Amino acid sequence: MTMINLNVRTDKNVKDQAEEIFNELGINMSTAINMFLRSTIREHGIPFELKLDVPNKETRQAIEEGERLAYDPTAPRYSTMEDLKAALKE
């Protein structure tokens, strides 16, 4: 196995905090990074979920509209799917 050096730039505080955790786990930064890389290979992608917790503008508007309609006593209500379909055809 051929070993190479990998240079990574990161914020000093991030490095220091991560290093403290790795030390408590009994591993060093190099081992932790290798664990991440091997997990990436095994998972065929980032080995943890990446997502935005904030809905986009369109979704946020739809949520707000739904909330308005839910509390609006004048908003139309439908008891069956057939009633809803009929109203949509109007």
DSSP file (Angstrom, degrees, kcal/mol; ACC not computed):
  #  RESIDUE AA STRUCTURE BP1 BP2  ACC     N-H-->O    O-->H-N    N-H-->O    O-->H-N    TCO  KAPPA ALPHA  PHI   PSI    X-CA   Y-CA   Z-CA
    1    1 A M              0   0    0      0, 0.0     2,-0.5     0, 0.0     0, 0.0   0.000 360.0 360.0 360.0 128.0    0.0    0.0    0.0
    2    2 A T        -     0   0    0      0, 0.0     2,-0.4     0, 0.0     0, 0.0  -0.778 360.0-151.4 -91.0 129.1    1.4    3.4   -1.0
    3    3 A M        -     0   0    0     -2,-0.5     2,-0.3     0, 0.0     0, 0.0  -0.797  14.1-175.7-100.8 142.6    0.9    6.2    1.5
    4    4 A I        -     0   0    0     -2,-0.4     2,-0.4     2,-0.0     0, 0.0  -0.887  27.6-110.3-128.7 162.9    0.6    9.8    0.5
    5    5 A N        -     0   0    0     -2,-0.3     2,-0.5     2,-0.0     0, 0.0  -0.761  26.7-160.1 -91.1 142.2    0.3   13.1    2.4
    6    6 A L        -     0   0    0     -2,-0.4     2,-0.5     2,-0.0    -2,-0.0  -0.986   3.7-154.3-124.8 119.8   -3.0   14.9    2.3
    7    7 A N        -     0   0    0     -2,-0.5     2,-0.4     2,-0.0    -2,-0.0  -0.829  14.6-176.8 -97.1 128.6   -3.1   18.6    3.1
    8    8 A V        -     0   0    0     -2,-0.5     2,-0.5     2,-0.0    -2,-0.0  -0.986  16.0-145.9-127.2 133.7   -6.5   19.9    4.4
    9    9 A R        +     0   0    0     -2,-0.4     2,-0.3     3,-0.0    -2,-0.0  -0.853  33.5 148.7 -99.4 132.0   -7.3   23.5    5.3
   10   10 A T        -     0   0    0     -2,-0.5     2,-0.1     0, 0.0    -2,-0.0  -0.972  52.6 -77.8-152.9 164.0   -9.7   24.1    8.1
   11   11 A D     >  -     0   0    0     -2,-0.3     4,-2.3     1,-0.1     5,-0.2  -0.419  39.6-128.6 -63.7 137.9  -10.5   26.6   10.8
   12   12 A K  H  > S+     0   0    0      1,-0.2     4,-2.9     2,-0.2     5,-0.2   0.885 108.2  52.2 -58.7 -41.4   -8.1   26.3   13.8
   13   13 A N  H  > S+     0   0    0      2,-0.2     4,-2.6     1,-0.2    -1,-0.2   0.898 109.2  50.0 -63.7 -39.4  -10.9   26.1   16.3
   14   14 A V  H  > S+     0   0    0      2,-0.2     4,-2.6     1,-0.2     5,-0.2   0.941 112.9  46.7 -62.6 -46.9  -12.6   23.3   14.3
   15   15 A K  H  X S+     0   0    0     -4,-2.3     4,-2.7     1,-0.2    -2,-0.2   0.927 113.8  47.8 -60.3 -46.7   -9.4   21.4   14.2
   16   16 A D  H  X S+     0   0    0     -4,-2.9     4,-1.9     2,-0.2    -1,-0.2   0.916 113.7  46.3 -63.7 -44.1   -8.7   21.8   17.9
   17   17 A Q  H  X S+     0   0    0     -4,-2.6     4,-1.7     2,-0.2    -1,-0.2   0.918 114.9  46.7 -65.7 -42.9  -12.2   20.8   19.0
   18   18 A A  H  X S+     0   0    0     -4,-2.6     4,-2.8    -5,-0.2    -2,-0.2   0.910 109.8  54.4 -64.3 -41.4  -12.2   17.8   16.7
   19   19 A E  H  X S+     0   0    0     -4,-2.7     4,-2.7    -5,-0.2    -1,-0.2   0.886 104.9  53.9 -61.0 -39.6   -8.7   16.8   17.9
   20   20 A E  H  X S+     0   0    0     -4,-1.9     4,-2.0     2,-0.2    -1,-0.2   0.926 111.1  45.8 -59.4 -44.8   -9.9   16.9   21.5
   21   21 A I  H  X S+     0   0    0     -4,-1.7     4,-1.7     2,-0.2    -2,-0.2   0.929 112.4  50.0 -65.1 -45.1  -12.7   14.5   20.7
   22   22 A F  H  X>S+     0   0    0     -4,-2.8     5,-2.8     1,-0.2     4,-0.6   0.903 108.5  53.3 -61.2 -40.5  -10.5   12.2   18.7
   23   23 A N  H ><5S+     0   0    0     -4,-2.7     3,-1.0     1,-0.2    -1,-0.2   0.914 107.5  50.9 -59.9 -42.6   -8.0   12.1   21.6
   24   24 A E  H 3<5S+     0   0    0     -4,-2.0    -1,-0.2     1,-0.3    -2,-0.2   0.834 110.1  50.5 -63.5 -31.3  -10.8   11.1   24.0
   25   25 A L  H 3<5S-     0   0    0     -4,-1.7    -1,-0.3     2,-0.2    -2,-0.2   0.541 118.7-114.3 -82.1  -7.5  -11.7    8.3   21.5
   26   26 A G  T <<5S+     0   0    0     -3,-1.0     2,-0.3    -4,-0.6    -3,-0.2   0.731  80.2 107.0  81.8  22.9   -8.1    7.2   21.4
   27   27 A I      < -     0   0    0     -5,-2.8    -1,-0.3    -6,-0.1    -2,-0.2  -0.895  60.1-130.3-128.0 161.6   -7.5    8.1   17.7
   28   28 A N     >  -     0   0    0     -2,-0.3     4,-2.3    -3,-0.1     5,-0.2  -0.530  34.6 -97.3-103.3 175.7   -5.6   10.8   16.0
   29   29 A M  H  > S+     0   0    0      1,-0.2     4,-2.6     2,-0.2     5,-0.2   0.892 122.1  54.1 -59.7 -42.2   -6.6   13.2   13.2
   30   30 A S  H  > S+     0   0    0      1,-0.2     4,-2.3     2,-0.2    -1,-0.2   0.914 109.8  46.7 -60.8 -44.2   -5.1   11.1   10.5
   31   31 A T  H  > S+     0   0    0      2,-0.2     4,-2.3     1,-0.2    -1,-0.2   0.908 111.9  51.5 -64.2 -41.8   -7.0    8.0   11.7
   32   32 A A  H  X S+     0   0    0     -4,-2.3     4,-2.1     2,-0.2    -2,-0.2   0.916 110.9  47.1 -62.5 -43.8  -10.2    9.9   11.9
   33   33 A I  H  X S+     0   0    0     -4,-2.6     4,-2.6     1,-0.2    -1,-0.2   0.903 111.5  51.2 -66.0 -40.3   -9.8   11.3    8.3
   34   34 A N  H  X S+     0   0    0     -4,-2.3     4,-2.7    -5,-0.2    -1,-0.2   0.876 107.8  53.2 -63.4 -36.4   -9.0    7.8    7.0
   35   35 A M  H  X S+     0   0    0     -4,-2.3     4,-2.4     2,-0.2    -2,-0.2   0.926 109.9  48.2 -62.5 -43.7  -12.1    6.5    8.7
   36   36 A F  H  X S+     0   0    0     -4,-2.1     4,-2.3     2,-0.2    -2,-0.2   0.935 112.6  48.0 -60.6 -47.4  -14.2    9.2    6.9
   37   37 A L  H  X S+     0   0    0     -4,-2.6     4,-2.0     1,-0.2    -2,-0.2   0.910 112.8  47.6 -62.6 -43.3  -12.6    8.4    3.6
   38   38 A R  H  X S+     0   0    0     -4,-2.7     4,-2.6     1,-0.2    -1,-0.2   0.888 111.4  51.0 -66.3 -38.2  -13.1    4.6    4.0
   39   39 A S  H  X S+     0   0    0     -4,-2.4     4,-2.7    -5,-0.2     6,-0.2   0.889 107.7  54.0 -64.4 -38.2  -16.7    5.2    5.0
   40   40 A T  H  X>S+     0   0    0     -4,-2.3     5,-1.8     2,-0.2     4,-1.1   0.915 110.6  46.1 -60.3 -43.9  -17.2    7.4    1.9
   41   41 A I  H  <5S+     0   0    0     -4,-2.0     3,-0.4     2,-0.2    -2,-0.2   0.934 114.0  47.9 -64.1 -46.9  -15.9    4.5   -0.3
   42   42 A R  H  <5S+     0   0    0     -4,-2.6    -2,-0.2     1,-0.2    -1,-0.2   0.889 118.7  39.6 -62.3 -40.8  -18.1    1.9    1.5
   43   43 A E  H  <5S-     0   0    0     -4,-2.7    -1,-0.2     2,-0.3    -2,-0.2   0.577 102.2-130.5 -85.2 -10.9  -21.2    4.1    1.3
   44   44 A H  T  <5S+     0   0    0     -4,-1.1     2,-0.3    -3,-0.4    -3,-0.2   0.886  83.6  30.7  58.0  40.4  -20.5    5.4   -2.2
   45   45 A G  S   <S-     0   0    0     -5,-1.8    -2,-0.3    -6,-0.2    -1,-0.2  -0.959 116.5 -29.8 167.1-176.4  -21.1    8.9   -1.0
   46   46 A I        -     0   0    0     -2,-0.3     4,-0.1     1,-0.1    -9,-0.1  -0.437  58.7-132.8 -60.8 129.7  -20.9   11.1    2.1
   47   47 A P  S    S+     0   0    0      0, 0.0     2,-0.3     0, 0.0    -1,-0.1   0.139  82.9  49.2 -82.0  24.9  -21.4    8.8    5.0
   48   48 A F  S    S-     0   0    0     -2,-0.0     2,-0.2     2,-0.0    -2,-0.1  -0.977  96.9 -85.1-152.5 161.4  -23.9   11.0    6.8
   49   49 A E        -     0   0    0     -2,-0.3     2,-0.5     1,-0.0     0, 0.0  -0.466  34.6-162.4 -73.8 133.4  -27.1   12.8    5.7
   50   50 A L        +     0   0    0     -2,-0.2     2,-0.3    -4,-0.1    -1,-0.0  -0.971  29.6 138.5-113.6 120.7  -26.7   16.2    4.2
   51   51 A K        -     0   0    0     -2,-0.5     2,-0.5     0, 0.0     3,-0.0  -0.995  51.3-117.9-157.6 158.0  -29.8   18.4    4.1
   52   52 A L        -     0   0    0     -2,-0.3     4,-0.1     1,-0.1    -2,-0.0  -0.887  17.1-159.1 -96.9 127.1  -31.2   21.8    4.6
   53   53 A D  S    S+     0   0    0     -2,-0.5    -1,-0.1     2,-0.1     0, 0.0   0.614  71.3  84.6 -80.7 -12.0  -33.6   21.9    7.5
   54   54 A V  S    S-     0   0    0      1,-0.0    -2,-0.1    -3,-0.0     6,-0.0  -0.792  82.4-125.7 -94.8 126.2  -35.2   25.1    6.2
   55   55 A P        -     0   0    0      0, 0.0    -2,-0.1     0, 0.0    -1,-0.0  -0.349  31.3-106.4 -65.7 151.8  -37.9   24.7    3.5
   56   56 A N     >  -     0   0    0     -4,-0.1     4,-2.7     1,-0.1     5,-0.2  -0.171  38.7 -93.3 -70.7 174.1  -37.3   26.7    0.3
   57   57 A K  H  > S+     0   0    0      1,-0.2     4,-2.4     2,-0.2     5,-0.2   0.897 124.3  48.9 -58.6 -46.1  -39.4   29.8   -0.5
   58   58 A E  H  > S+     0   0    0      1,-0.2     4,-2.0     2,-0.2    -1,-0.2   0.911 113.7  46.1 -63.2 -43.4  -42.0   28.0   -2.5
   59   59 A T  H  > S+     0   0    0      2,-0.2     4,-2.4     1,-0.2    -1,-0.2   0.911 111.4  52.2 -65.9 -42.3  -42.5   25.3    0.2
   60   60 A R  H  X S+     0   0    0     -4,-2.7     4,-2.4     1,-0.2    -2,-0.2   0.902 109.5  49.8 -60.7 -41.7  -42.6   27.9    3.0
   61   61 A Q  H  X S+     0   0    0     -4,-2.4     4,-2.5     2,-0.2    -1,-0.2   0.897 110.2  50.4 -63.6 -40.7  -45.3   29.8    1.1
   62   62 A A  H  X S+     0   0    0     -4,-2.0     4,-2.4     2,-0.2    -2,-0.2   0.897 110.5  49.5 -64.8 -40.2  -47.4   26.6    0.6
   63   63 A I  H  X S+     0   0    0     -4,-2.4     4,-2.4     2,-0.2    -2,-0.2   0.932 112.0  48.1 -63.1 -45.6  -47.1   25.8    4.3
   64   64 A E  H  X S+     0   0    0     -4,-2.4     4,-2.4     2,-0.2    -2,-0.2   0.899 111.5  49.9 -63.3 -40.5  -48.2   29.4    5.2
   65   65 A E  H  X S+     0   0    0     -4,-2.5     4,-2.7     2,-0.2    -1,-0.2   0.921 110.8  50.0 -63.6 -42.9  -51.1   29.2    2.8
   66   66 A G  H  X S+     0   0    0     -4,-2.4     4,-2.3     1,-0.2    -2,-0.2   0.897 110.7  49.3 -61.4 -41.2  -52.2   25.8    4.3
   67   67 A E  H  X S+     0   0    0     -4,-2.4     4,-1.3     2,-0.2    -1,-0.2   0.909 111.2  49.7 -65.0 -41.6  -52.0   27.2    7.8
   68   68 A R  H  X S+     0   0    0     -4,-2.4     4,-0.5     1,-0.2     3,-0.4   0.939 113.4  45.9 -61.1 -46.7  -54.1   30.2    6.7
   69   69 A L  H >< S+     0   0    0     -4,-2.7     3,-0.8     1,-0.2     6,-0.2   0.867 106.9  58.8 -65.5 -36.4  -56.7   28.0    5.1
   70   70 A A  H 3< S+     0   0    0     -4,-2.3    -1,-0.2     1,-0.2    -2,-0.2   0.839 114.8  35.8 -62.7 -32.5  -56.8   25.6    8.1
   71   71 A Y  H 3< S+     0   0    0     -4,-1.3    -1,-0.2    -3,-0.4    -2,-0.2   0.362  93.7 100.3-103.7   4.4  -57.8   28.4   10.4
   72   72 A D    X<  -     0   0    0     -3,-0.8     3,-1.6    -4,-0.5    -4,-0.0  -0.814  55.0-163.2 -94.2 109.4  -60.0   30.4    8.0
   73   73 A P  T 3  S+     0   0    0      0, 0.0    -1,-0.1     0, 0.0    -4,-0.1   0.696  89.4  56.4 -66.7 -16.0  -63.7   29.5    8.7
   74   74 A T  T 3  S+     0   0    0      2,-0.1     3,-0.1    -3,-0.1    -5,-0.1   0.546  81.1 108.6 -90.9  -6.9  -64.7   30.9    5.3
   75   75 A A  S <  S-     0   0    0     -3,-1.6    -6,-0.0    -6,-0.2     0, 0.0  -0.454  81.9-100.9 -69.4 140.7  -62.4   28.6    3.4
   76   76 A P        -     0   0    0      0, 0.0     2,-0.4     0, 0.0    -1,-0.1  -0.291  36.6-157.4 -63.9 147.0  -64.2   25.9    1.5
   77   77 A R        -     0   0    0     -3,-0.1     2,-0.4     0, 0.0     0, 0.0  -0.951   2.3-158.0-125.0 145.8  -64.3   22.4    3.0
   78   78 A Y        -     0   0    0     -2,-0.4     3,-0.1     1,-0.1     4,-0.0  -0.987  12.1-166.1-129.0 134.2  -64.8   19.1    1.2
   79   79 A S  S    S+     0   0    0     -2,-0.4     2,-0.3     1,-0.1    -1,-0.1   0.728  76.7  28.5 -88.5 -25.1  -66.1   15.8    2.8
   80   80 A T  S  > S-     0   0    0      1,-0.1     4,-1.7     0, 0.0     5,-0.1  -0.904  76.4-117.8-135.0 162.1  -65.2   13.6   -0.1
   81   81 A M  H  > S+     0   0    0     -2,-0.3     4,-2.7     1,-0.2     5,-0.2   0.848 115.7  58.3 -65.2 -34.5  -62.6   13.5   -2.9
   82   82 A E  H  > S+     0   0    0      2,-0.2     4,-2.4     1,-0.2    -1,-0.2   0.906 104.4  50.5 -63.4 -41.0  -65.5   13.6   -5.4
   83   83 A D  H  > S+     0   0    0      2,-0.2     4,-2.1     1,-0.2    -1,-0.2   0.911 111.5  48.4 -62.3 -42.5  -66.6   17.0   -3.9
   84   84 A L  H  X S+     0   0    0     -4,-1.7     4,-2.0     2,-0.2    -2,-0.2   0.929 111.4  49.3 -63.8 -45.5  -63.1   18.3   -4.2
   85   85 A K  H  X S+     0   0    0     -4,-2.7     4,-1.3     1,-0.2    -2,-0.2   0.896 110.3  51.4 -61.8 -40.1  -62.8   17.2   -7.8
   86   86 A A  H  X S+     0   0    0     -4,-2.4     4,-0.7     1,-0.2     3,-0.2   0.902 109.6  49.7 -64.0 -40.8  -66.1   18.8   -8.7
   87   87 A A  H >< S+     0   0    0     -4,-2.1     3,-0.6     1,-0.2    -1,-0.2   0.855 107.6  54.4 -66.5 -34.6  -65.0   22.1   -7.1
   88   88 A L  H 3< S+     0   0    0     -4,-2.0    -1,-0.2     1,-0.2    -2,-0.2   0.793 103.7  56.0 -69.3 -27.9  -61.8   22.0   -9.1
   89   89 A K  H 3<        0   0    0     -4,-1.3    -1,-0.2     1,-0.2    -2,-0.2   0.703 360.0 360.0 -76.5 -19.4  -63.7   21.6  -12.3
   90   90 A E    <<        0   0    0     -4,-0.7    -1,-0.2    -3,-0.6    -2,-0.1   0.489 360.0 360.0 -68.9 360.0  -65.7   24.8  -11.7
